[in-house]
Amino acid sequence: MIKTRVFPEHNYKGIHFNGKTIRVALDPKKPIEELKYPEFYDVCITHFCNANPLCKYCYQNSNQLVIHTENVVEKFKSFFGGLNENEKPFQLAIGGGEPTSHPDFIMLLKTSYNMGITPNYTTNGMWVTYEPSKIKELLNVTKQYCGGVAVSTHHHLKQYWEKAVDYYIKENIFTNLHVIIGDKKSIDDFKSIYNKYHGLVKYFVLLPLSAQGRSTKSFKNWDYFQKSINGNPTDIAFGANFYPYFKKHPNRFKVSLYEPEILSKYLDIETMKIYRSSFSNIPIEIKSNKWVEII
C-alpha cells in the first residue's frame, strides 16, 4: 500500500511504501523544513525495564521500580485519532523501557495498525523468558501487524537478544539491530556482531553513547570508527546524534543529511509531552506553526 503526505508550507512531499519513505523537496532549490506533523514518532509507552540495573548506559533511566503507564491505548487514540490521513505519521517506533512487558502492548500494536499507522518496536529481547504461548502470540502479532523490530544488542543481555533475533529471523520478520558504541571496545564488539549477522538482518543501527540518564560517558572515537569500517556498507544506519560527525565528513558514508528530528518527534505517552527526540529532556509544542521549547 502506497501512502503519501504533502505539506507545501514545509516544502515537503513524502511517499511511503514497503517500509521505505521517499522524501521530495517541492522546490529543489530550498531545503525541507521541520514538519508540524512528523512522518515518524518514537512513542514511549512505559518507563519500566526488566534489564535494570545492569544497563549503566541507559539514557532513559528506565528501571524495575516504576509502574507501567496506564490507559496507553486510550491515550494513543486521543493523540493520533484526531489527525487526518495527511497528518498521521507513516509509522512509529514503540519503546520504553521495555515495551513488550507492558500488558497492553499487543492491543496497542493492533490499534496503531487499524488506524493506518505502521507500528514498529524496540526490544531488549528478554521476552524470550516468557512461557511458550506468550512467545508465539508475540511473534504472530509482530508478523501480522508490525513493519519491523529493532533489537538492542547489549553485551550483558546477549543470551536474551541473540535468542530473540533467532526467533525473528526464523519468522522472516524485518529485523534491525541497535548497537550503542562509545569506546574502542564497543566498536570492536559491533564489528563482531556485524560479521555474525550481516545478510541475516536488514540494518545495523548505530547509536552513539550519550551522557544522559544513567550514562556518564559519551562517544568520542569517530576517527577510530571510520578506520574500523571497510568501505561504505549499505546495511549500516546511524542515529540522529551522529549528525555533527557527518557534517564534518559528509562523504565518508552514504547518508541523507537532514537537520536532526525535522521529520520525527518523541512522545512520552505517560505525560503526553512531545520532545525533539528521546535524547532530549526539554518538551516542545507548536506555536505559530513551528515547534518551540516549553520554558
MIVOVO-440978 format. One record per residue (C-alpha): residue number from 1; x, y, z. Coordinates in Angstrom, 2 decimals, m for minus. Layout:
node seq NUM; X X; Y Y; Z Z
...
end
This chain:
node seq 1; X 0.00; Y 0.00; Z 0.00
node seq 2; X 1.36; Y 3.41; Z m1.00
node seq 3; X 0.83; Y 6.34; Z 1.36
node seq 4; X 1.59; Y 9.99; Z 0.62
node seq 5; X 1.79; Y 13.18; Z 2.67
node seq 6; X 2.21; Y 16.69; Z 1.29
node seq 7; X 2.99; Y 19.90; Z 3.21
node seq 8; X 3.72; Y 22.79; Z 0.80
node seq 9; X 4.39; Y 25.11; Z 3.75
node seq 10; X 7.34; Y 22.88; Z 4.68
node seq 11; X 8.45; Y 22.23; Z 1.08
node seq 12; X 7.79; Y 18.54; Z 1.67
node seq 13; X 6.25; Y 15.52; Z 0.00
node seq 14; X 6.65; Y 12.01; Z 1.39
node seq 15; X 5.85; Y 8.72; Z m0.30
node seq 16; X 5.84; Y 5.60; Z 1.86
node seq 17; X 5.70; Y 2.01; Z 0.59
node seq 18; X 7.19; Y m1.36; Z 1.51
node seq 19; X 8.60; Y 0.08; Z 4.72
node seq 20; X 10.58; Y 2.80; Z 2.96
node seq 21; X 9.98; Y 6.54; Z 2.61
node seq 22; X 10.97; Y 8.71; Z m0.33
node seq 23; X 11.16; Y 12.41; Z 0.52
node seq 24; X 10.87; Y 15.12; Z m2.12
node seq 25; X 11.57; Y 18.84; Z m1.76
node seq 26; X 8.75; Y 20.50; Z m3.72
node seq 27; X 11.15; Y 23.30; Z m4.56
node seq 28; X 14.51; Y 21.55; Z m5.09
node seq 29; X 16.33; Y 24.85; Z m4.56
node seq 30; X 15.11; Y 25.01; Z m0.95
node seq 31; X 15.51; Y 22.59; Z 1.97
node seq 32; X 12.71; Y 20.61; Z 3.54
node seq 33; X 11.67; Y 22.36; Z 6.76
node seq 34; X 10.69; Y 20.89; Z 10.10
node seq 35; X 7.29; Y 19.23; Z 9.84
node seq 36; X 4.40; Y 20.33; Z 12.03
node seq 37; X 3.09; Y 16.78; Z 11.64
node seq 38; X 6.07; Y 14.39; Z 11.77
node seq 39; X 6.22; Y 11.42; Z 9.44
node seq 40; X 7.65; Y 9.27; Z 12.24
node seq 41; X 7.11; Y 9.16; Z 16.01
node seq 42; X 9.04; Y 7.43; Z 18.78
node seq 43; X 6.44; Y 6.55; Z 21.40
node seq 44; X 7.44; Y 5.67; Z 24.95
node seq 45; X 4.70; Y 3.54; Z 26.49
node seq 46; X 6.46; Y 2.58; Z 29.72
node seq 47; X 9.44; Y 3.54; Z 31.84
node seq 48; X 9.63; Y 0.02; Z 33.26
node seq 49; X 12.52; Y m2.16; Z 32.11
node seq 50; X 13.30; Y m5.68; Z 33.28
node seq 51; X 17.03; Y m5.27; Z 32.47
node seq 52; X 17.67; Y m2.67; Z 35.17
node seq 53; X 20.05; Y m2.03; Z 36.93
node seq 54; X 22.57; Y m3.67; Z 34.61
node seq 55; X 22.41; Y m1.02; Z 31.88
node seq 56; X 24.66; Y 1.72; Z 33.23
node seq 57; X 24.48; Y 3.49; Z 29.86
node seq 58; X 20.66; Y 3.76; Z 29.82
node seq 59; X 19.87; Y 7.28; Z 28.61
node seq 60; X 16.21; Y 6.83; Z 29.57
node seq 61; X 16.97; Y 5.85; Z 33.17
node seq 62; X 14.30; Y 3.14; Z 32.95
node seq 63; X 14.06; Y 0.75; Z 35.91
node seq 64; X 12.16; Y m2.08; Z 37.55
node seq 65; X 10.59; Y 0.04; Z 40.28
node seq 66; X 8.15; Y 2.09; Z 38.21
node seq 67; X 4.60; Y 1.05; Z 37.42
node seq 68; X 3.56; Y 0.66; Z 33.79
node seq 69; X 1.89; Y 3.70; Z 32.26
node seq 70; X m1.88; Y 3.25; Z 32.44
node seq 71; X m4.50; Y 3.77; Z 29.72
node seq 72; X m1.91; Y 3.75; Z 26.93
node seq 73; X m4.39; Y 2.64; Z 24.26
node seq 74; X m6.85; Y 5.40; Z 25.16
node seq 75; X m4.07; Y 7.99; Z 25.25
node seq 76; X m2.75; Y 6.75; Z 21.92
node seq 77; X m6.19; Y 7.07; Z 20.32
node seq 78; X m6.61; Y 10.53; Z 21.81
node seq 79; X m3.31; Y 11.76; Z 20.36
node seq 80; X m3.35; Y 10.17; Z 16.91
node seq 81; X m7.09; Y 9.68; Z 16.40
node seq 82; X m7.73; Y 13.37; Z 15.74
node seq 83; X m5.32; Y 13.51; Z 12.80
node seq 84; X m6.46; Y 13.28; Z 9.20
node seq 85; X m4.76; Y 10.97; Z 6.71
node seq 86; X m2.28; Y 13.64; Z 5.61
node seq 87; X m1.37; Y 14.47; Z 9.21
node seq 88; X m0.92; Y 10.93; Z 10.52
node seq 89; X 2.67; Y 9.63; Z 10.66
node seq 90; X 3.60; Y 6.89; Z 8.24
node seq 91; X 4.93; Y 4.77; Z 11.07
node seq 92; X 6.12; Y 4.84; Z 14.64
node seq 93; X 8.53; Y 3.03; Z 16.94
node seq 94; X 7.08; Y 1.85; Z 20.23
node seq 95; X 9.61; Y 1.76; Z 23.03
node seq 96; X 10.28; Y 2.45; Z 26.66
node seq 97; X 11.60; Y 0.94; Z 28.89
node seq 98; X 10.81; Y m2.49; Z 27.57
node seq 99; X 7.56; Y m2.16; Z 25.61
node seq 100; X 6.84; Y m5.91; Z 25.29
node seq 101; X 6.49; Y m6.06; Z 29.07
node seq 102; X 3.50; Y m3.71; Z 29.05
node seq 103; X 0.19; Y m5.61; Z 29.48
node seq 104; X m1.45; Y m3.53; Z 26.72
node seq 105; X 1.42; Y m3.85; Z 24.24
node seq 106; X m0.24; Y m6.23; Z 21.80
node seq 107; X m3.50; Y m4.27; Z 21.85
node seq 108; X m1.54; Y m1.12; Z 21.09
node seq 109; X 0.10; Y m2.73; Z 18.04
node seq 110; X m3.32; Y m3.70; Z 16.70
node seq 111; X m4.75; Y m0.25; Z 17.46
node seq 112; X m1.95; Y 1.52; Z 15.59
node seq 113; X m2.26; Y m0.79; Z 12.60
node seq 114; X m6.04; Y m0.35; Z 12.42
node seq 115; X m5.58; Y 3.44; Z 12.48
node seq 116; X m3.40; Y 3.22; Z 9.38
node seq 117; X m0.11; Y 3.84; Z 11.21
node seq 118; X 2.51; Y 1.12; Z 10.83
node seq 119; X 3.86; Y 0.14; Z 14.27
node seq 120; X 7.43; Y m0.96; Z 14.91
node seq 121; X 9.05; Y m1.60; Z 18.27
node seq 122; X 12.38; Y m1.79; Z 20.06
node seq 123; X 13.12; Y m4.61; Z 22.49
node seq 124; X 15.92; Y m5.94; Z 24.67
node seq 125; X 14.82; Y m9.48; Z 23.82
node seq 126; X 14.10; Y m10.57; Z 27.36
node seq 127; X 10.63; Y m11.67; Z 26.27
node seq 128; X 12.29; Y m14.98; Z 25.33
node seq 129; X 11.86; Y m15.93; Z 29.01
node seq 130; X 8.06; Y m15.84; Z 28.65
node seq 131; X 6.04; Y m19.02; Z 28.52
node seq 132; X 5.86; Y m20.57; Z 25.01
node seq 133; X 2.26; Y m19.49; Z 24.35
node seq 134; X 3.10; Y m15.83; Z 25.00
node seq 135; X 6.19; Y m16.02; Z 22.80
node seq 136; X 4.12; Y m17.50; Z 20.00
node seq 137; X 1.48; Y m14.78; Z 20.37
node seq 138; X 4.08; Y m12.00; Z 20.31
node seq 139; X 5.72; Y m13.38; Z 17.18
node seq 140; X 2.39; Y m13.89; Z 15.40
node seq 141; X 1.18; Y m10.36; Z 16.20
node seq 142; X 4.55; Y m8.89; Z 15.21
node seq 143; X 4.43; Y m10.68; Z 11.88
node seq 144; X 0.85; Y m9.65; Z 11.20
node seq 145; X 0.82; Y m6.01; Z 12.30
node seq 146; X 4.36; Y m4.64; Z 12.51
node seq 147; X 6.64; Y m3.16; Z 9.90
node seq 148; X 9.64; Y m4.43; Z 11.81
node seq 149; X 11.51; Y m4.69; Z 15.08
node seq 150; X 14.76; Y m3.32; Z 16.47
node seq 151; X 16.69; Y m5.46; Z 18.93
node seq 152; X 19.08; Y m3.77; Z 21.36
node seq 153; X 22.36; Y m5.69; Z 21.41
node seq 154; X 23.52; Y m5.00; Z 24.95
node seq 155; X 26.54; Y m7.13; Z 25.83
node seq 156; X 25.29; Y m8.30; Z 29.22
node seq 157; X 21.92; Y m9.33; Z 27.71
node seq 158; X 23.46; Y m11.35; Z 24.90
node seq 159; X 21.84; Y m14.62; Z 25.99
node seq 160; X 18.42; Y m12.98; Z 25.51
node seq 161; X 18.78; Y m10.78; Z 22.45
node seq 162; X 20.56; Y m13.41; Z 20.38
node seq 163; X 17.73; Y m15.86; Z 21.01
node seq 164; X 15.17; Y m13.18; Z 20.17
node seq 165; X 16.96; Y m12.39; Z 16.91
node seq 166; X 16.93; Y m16.09; Z 16.03
node seq 167; X 13.15; Y m16.14; Z 16.55
node seq 168; X 12.63; Y m13.07; Z 14.35
node seq 169; X 14.88; Y m14.37; Z 11.57
node seq 170; X 13.12; Y m17.74; Z 11.59
node seq 171; X 9.75; Y m15.99; Z 11.27
node seq 172; X 11.10; Y m13.78; Z 8.45
node seq 173; X 10.34; Y m10.61; Z 10.42
node seq 174; X 12.03; Y m7.37; Z 9.32
node seq 175; X 14.77; Y m7.10; Z 11.94
node seq 176; X 17.25; Y m4.34; Z 12.76
node seq 177; X 19.95; Y m4.45; Z 15.42
node seq 178; X 20.53; Y m1.40; Z 17.61
node seq 179; X 24.13; Y m1.07; Z 18.73
node seq 180; X 25.40; Y 1.56; Z 21.16
node seq 181; X 29.03; Y 2.47; Z 20.53
node seq 182; X 31.22; Y 4.55; Z 22.80
node seq 183; X 34.79; Y 3.38; Z 23.27
node seq 184; X 37.08; Y 1.32; Z 21.04
node seq 185; X 35.99; Y m1.96; Z 22.63
node seq 186; X 32.34; Y m1.31; Z 21.83
node seq 187; X 33.28; Y m0.52; Z 18.24
node seq 188; X 35.21; Y m3.79; Z 18.02
node seq 189; X 32.21; Y m5.60; Z 19.55
node seq 190; X 30.00; Y m4.05; Z 16.88
node seq 191; X 32.29; Y m5.41; Z 14.16
node seq 192; X 31.85; Y m8.90; Z 15.63
node seq 193; X 28.07; Y m8.51; Z 15.67
node seq 194; X 28.13; Y m7.20; Z 12.11
node seq 195; X 30.20; Y m10.12; Z 10.86
node seq 196; X 27.84; Y m12.61; Z 12.53
node seq 197; X 24.54; Y m11.13; Z 11.37
node seq 198; X 25.46; Y m9.48; Z 8.06
node seq 199; X 22.97; Y m10.72; Z 5.47
node seq 200; X 20.61; Y m12.09; Z 8.13
node seq 201; X 19.14; Y m8.82; Z 9.42
node seq 202; X 18.15; Y m5.69; Z 7.47
node seq 203; X 20.08; Y m2.90; Z 9.17
node seq 204; X 22.60; Y m2.32; Z 11.92
node seq 205; X 21.55; Y 0.96; Z 13.54
node seq 206; X 24.40; Y 2.62; Z 15.40
node seq 207; X 23.69; Y 4.89; Z 18.35
node seq 208; X 26.44; Y 7.00; Z 19.96
node seq 209; X 26.81; Y 6.66; Z 23.71
node seq 210; X 25.41; Y 9.78; Z 25.40
node seq 211; X 25.99; Y 11.21; Z 28.86
node seq 212; X 22.33; Y 11.12; Z 29.81
node seq 213; X 20.22; Y 9.16; Z 32.27
node seq 214; X 22.48; Y 6.62; Z 33.98
node seq 215; X 25.28; Y 7.13; Z 31.48
node seq 216; X 28.17; Y 9.39; Z 32.42
node seq 217; X 30.22; Y 8.94; Z 29.25
node seq 218; X 29.82; Y 9.93; Z 25.60
node seq 219; X 31.04; Y 8.69; Z 22.24
node seq 220; X 34.45; Y 10.13; Z 21.36
node seq 221; X 36.01; Y 7.69; Z 18.89
node seq 222; X 34.85; Y 8.84; Z 15.46
node seq 223; X 38.29; Y 8.58; Z 13.85
node seq 224; X 38.78; Y 5.03; Z 15.12
node seq 225; X 35.28; Y 4.10; Z 13.98
node seq 226; X 35.83; Y 5.43; Z 10.46
node seq 227; X 39.04; Y 3.43; Z 10.13
node seq 228; X 37.41; Y 0.30; Z 11.53
node seq 229; X 34.67; Y 0.11; Z 8.87
node seq 230; X 35.71; Y m1.10; Z 5.45
node seq 231; X 34.10; Y 0.75; Z 2.57
node seq 232; X 30.57; Y 2.06; Z 2.83
node seq 233; X 28.20; Y m0.75; Z 3.87
node seq 234; X 24.61; Y m0.07; Z 2.87
node seq 235; X 23.20; Y m2.03; Z 5.81
node seq 236; X 24.69; Y 0.28; Z 8.46
node seq 237; X 22.44; Y 3.13; Z 9.57
node seq 238; X 23.14; Y 5.92; Z 12.03
node seq 239; X 21.18; Y 7.59; Z 14.81
node seq 240; X 20.48; Y 11.32; Z 14.59
node seq 241; X 23.18; Y 12.13; Z 17.15
node seq 242; X 25.82; Y 11.27; Z 14.56
node seq 243; X 24.74; Y 14.31; Z 12.54
node seq 244; X 27.63; Y 16.58; Z 13.74
node seq 245; X 30.16; Y 13.98; Z 12.59
node seq 246; X 28.56; Y 13.68; Z 9.16
node seq 247; X 28.62; Y 17.43; Z 8.78
node seq 248; X 32.40; Y 17.34; Z 9.19
node seq 249; X 32.88; Y 14.28; Z 6.97
node seq 250; X 29.88; Y 14.25; Z 4.58
node seq 251; X 31.45; Y 11.89; Z 2.06
node seq 252; X 32.63; Y 9.10; Z 4.36
node seq 253; X 29.29; Y 7.27; Z 4.48
node seq 254; X 26.35; Y 7.39; Z 2.11
node seq 255; X 23.63; Y 9.00; Z 4.18
node seq 256; X 20.90; Y 11.55; Z 3.54
node seq 257; X 21.72; Y 14.60; Z 5.64
node seq 258; X 18.75; Y 16.33; Z 7.25
node seq 259; X 18.78; Y 18.58; Z 10.28
node seq 260; X 18.10; Y 16.15; Z 13.16
node seq 261; X 14.49; Y 15.44; Z 14.05
node seq 262; X 12.86; Y 17.74; Z 11.48
node seq 263; X 10.90; Y 14.71; Z 10.26
node seq 264; X 10.35; Y 12.92; Z 13.57
node seq 265; X 9.43; Y 13.54; Z 17.20
node seq 266; X 9.32; Y 11.68; Z 20.53
node seq 267; X 6.10; Y 11.23; Z 22.51
node seq 268; X 6.09; Y 10.20; Z 26.16
node seq 269; X 2.61; Y 8.75; Z 26.37
node seq 270; X 2.62; Y 8.88; Z 30.20
node seq 271; X 2.83; Y 12.68; Z 30.32
node seq 272; X 1.63; Y 13.24; Z 26.71
node seq 273; X 4.59; Y 15.59; Z 26.25
node seq 274; X 6.49; Y 15.82; Z 22.98
node seq 275; X 10.26; Y 16.13; Z 22.62
node seq 276; X 12.58; Y 16.54; Z 19.66
node seq 277; X 13.97; Y 13.08; Z 20.35
node seq 278; X 14.37; Y 10.50; Z 23.10
node seq 279; X 17.72; Y 12.14; Z 23.89
node seq 280; X 16.07; Y 15.46; Z 24.76
node seq 281; X 14.70; Y 16.45; Z 28.17
node seq 282; X 13.05; Y 19.70; Z 27.10
node seq 283; X 9.41; Y 19.39; Z 25.94
node seq 284; X 8.24; Y 21.25; Z 22.86
node seq 285; X 4.94; Y 22.49; Z 21.44
node seq 286; X 3.60; Y 24.10; Z 18.27
node seq 287; X 3.42; Y 27.90; Z 18.22
node seq 288; X 2.83; Y 29.89; Z 15.03
node seq 289; X 3.16; Y 26.67; Z 13.02
node seq 290; X 6.64; Y 25.93; Z 14.45
node seq 291; X 7.98; Y 23.68; Z 17.18
node seq 292; X 9.38; Y 25.64; Z 20.12
node seq 293; X 10.72; Y 24.62; Z 23.52
node seq 294; X 8.40; Y 24.96; Z 26.51
node seq 295; X 10.26; Y 27.11; Z 29.02
end
